[in-house]
Amino acid sequence: MGSGNNSSTAARKARIDEMRRAERARERRNRILVVAGAVVVVAALAVGGVVLVNARGDGKDSTASGDGKGSGDSGHFTAGEDGVKTWSGKLARTHVTTKVSYPMHPPVGGNHNPVWLNCNGEVYTKAVPEENAVHSLEHGAVWVTYTGKAQKADVDALAAKVRKTPYSLMSPYENQDAPLLLSAWGHQVAVRSAQDPEVDKFFETYVQGQQTPEPGASCTGGVMK
């Protein structure tokens, strides 16, 4: 029994270490691309050229310039025996630049901002833009949210877990049905406390899990609230 738990813990640690190494490598590549891009722009301006840079989208998403109010989602939640709710239906993935009205709170997918919210273990103490957070879920992050009814000890313990877990983020969110919720792309669960066994299970399953539309996409270099 103990040997099995040790093996599981070691495997989880190795997985997190590997994600951290991959994230550092992506950061180095991003810095190189930023410098190279700046050189190209300066050179073009020097000769009087006009460079038009299209807003960068990741994956195969498109960018819409409409009112952005529609999430593009259709369907409903279906609850499993373990309490995890799974969205049955369509979760849109179009990039929009304005506010989106989501059918679930917090949202677990849908049209979202072209820039993700930094999710490399970030703990935000104020509410964050949903449209950016949904983009983080698309990258395989788990989003921990809590209301003012949550116990401080649970909030502190979950914050500590998030800080040591790449591809996760945490923020207050008052418009939700339970004091503590964990969300991933297409999935959500309410937990009783930070010690609820579902916390570790949800993180293990959904941090860069099979539900991720864009596995390996960055959780840094986005925006911070």
N, C-alpha and C positions, 0 to 999 in steps of 0.2 A: 504493500500500500504506500509506504513512505517512499520506496524507490520509484514508483510510478509518478508520484507528485513531484519528486526531484527532477525526473526526466522531462515532465511537462513544463516545469519552471525553467529548466535549462533551455529547452526548445524555444519557449517564448522569449527568453533573454537573447538567444542567438538571432531570432527573427527581428527583434527590435534593434539589435546592434547592426544587423545587415541593412535595415531601413535607414538608420542614421548614417551609415557609410554611403549609401546611395544618395541620400539627401545632400550630404556634403559635396559629393561629386557633381550633382546637378547645380549646386550653388556656384562651384568653380566654373562650370561650363557657362552658366548664365552671366557671370562677371565678364568672361572672355567675349561672349556675344554682345554684351552691352558696350564694351570698349570698342569692339570692331564696328558695331553699328554707328557709334558716335563719330568715328573716323570717316566712315563713308558719308555721313550726312554733312560733316564739315567740308569735305572735299567737294561734294556736289554744290554746296552753297558758294564755295569759292569761285567756281566757274559759272555762277549765275543760274545753276539748275534749280528746279523746284522739285523737291522730293515729297511725294505723297505717300504717307505710311498708313496702310489700312489697319484698322484695329485688329490686333491679333486674337484669334480664337484658338482654343485647343480642341483636339479631336476633329470631328466633322461637323461641329456646331456651326450655325449661321448666326449673324448678328442682326437683330431687328431694331428699327428706330421708331416703332410705333409707341402707343401709350404704355405698353408693358404691363397693363393691369391684369391680363389673363395669364395664369400660370401654365396653361396648355395641358393641365392634368385632367384626367377623368378616371373614375373608379371609386374605390372605397377601401378601408382597412379591413383585413381579416385577421382575427386573433388566433394564435396557435395555443397549444396546450401549455407551453412554457410562458405564456403571457406576452410574447413578442408579437406585435402587430405588423403585418406585411401588406403593403399597398397592392391591391389587385386592380390592375388597369394600366393606363398610360401615365408615364412621368415624362413630360416634355424636357428638351435639353437645348432650347434656343437661347442665345444670348440676347438680353435686352438691357437697356440703359436706364430704365426708370423703375418705379416701384411695381411690385407684383403682389397680387392678392392670392394667397395660397389657400387651398381647401382644408389643410391640416395645420395644426399648431403644436410645436414648431413644424415647419415644412420638412419633408423628407425627399424632395425632388421637385422638378418643374423648371420652367424658364428661369434664368438667373443672370446675374451680372457677369460681364466678360472677365472680371478679375475676381479671383478667389480670396477668401479671408485666410490670413496666415493661420496654419493649423498644425504647427510643429510642436505641440504641447503647450499652446498658448492658453492662458487663463485670463479672460476678460472680466472686469468687474462691473462693466456697464453693458446694456443691451447692444447688440451688434446688428448690422444690416442683414436681414434675412437673405437677400439676393446674393450677397457675397458668401454667406455661410453655406447656402445650398451648393454653390460651386465647389466649396471644400468637400462636401459630401460626395460630389461627383468624382473627386480625386481619391475617395476611399477613406475619408476621415470619419471618426465618431464624434458627435457633438453632444456634450453634456449640458443640460439646461436645468435651471432651478427657479423656484418662486420664493417670495418672502416667507412662505410657510415652512420652507425646508429648515432642518436643524443646522445650526452653524457647524457642529462637529462633522456632520455628513458633507456639507459644502467644502469644508477644509480638507477632509480626507479624499474626496473626489478630485479636488484641485491638485492635491499632491500626486494622485495617480495620473492625471492628465499631463502634468508637467514632465513626467518621466516617460511619456508615451508619444512617440512620433505619430503623425496622422491622427491627432485628436485636438479638440478645443473645448472650451467651457465658457458659458456666459449666463447671466440672469435672463429669464424670459417669463414674464408674468402671465401671458395669455396661453396657459396650458392647463390641462385637467388634473395634473398631479404635481406635487412639490418637486419631484426628481424624475427627469426623463432622460433617456439615452436615445439618440437618433443616428441612423446611417441612411445611405441612399435606399429608399424604399422600405425601411424598417424602423420600428420604434418600440421602446418598452419603458414602462414605469417601474421604478425600483423603490423598495421600502426604505432603504438606507444605503450608506456606502458599503456596509458589510453584506448586503444582499448578494447571494451567490450569482445572481443574474448579471451583476456588474462585470465580473471577470469573464463570464461566459460571453457576454455581448461584445466586449473588447476583443476577446480572442477570435470570435467569429467574424466581426465586421470591420476591424481595422485592416484596411487593404484586403477586404474579404472578396468572395466571389461575386458579390452584388455590385462591385465597383465598376462604373462605366469606363473610367480612365485610370486603370491601375498604373502606379508608378509616376503619375503626374505630380508636379511639385506641390508642397505644402508651405513653401517659403517664397519670398519674392512677390507676394500678393499685396494685400492691404491689411493694415491693422487699425482697429477701432480706436 
